[in-house]
Amino acid sequence: MELGGGVRVLADLPAYPDNLCAVGDGTYWIALPSPRVPIAERLLPHPRLRQLAALLPDAMQPQPRRYGLVALVDGEGTVRRTLHGPAGHYSMITGVRQHGDHLWLGSLTGSGVARVPLG
């Protein structure tokens, strides 16, 4: 991202990004709460349709997928590693932080925090 208000796409991520955390070696972990949802992707270029969809009852709105996902990117935005939890036991990951050889994960919907070994 540039300070002058311009935006540069750093990575074409397979999911919607939330928070990120610097590792300290020029890489960053990004929390990815949900893989992309096809209907939501089709609505992105249409702000008026998104506003209408937001008025629908929750059950009719596009729903995030239950899937655990974080990505490690470098300073250029290249994805270097991803960790997946396709069963969705710990999903909606909104925070990630590396400490030593473990990742600590926070979730919008999960109870407690999760610790994942990197080895």
Secondary structure, 3 states (H helix, E strand, C coil): CCCCCCCCCCCCCCEECCCEEECCCCEEEEECCEECCHHHHHHCCCHHHHHHHHHCCHHHCCCCCCCEEEEEEECCCCEEEEEEECCCCCCCEEEEEEECCEEEEEECCCCCCEEEECC
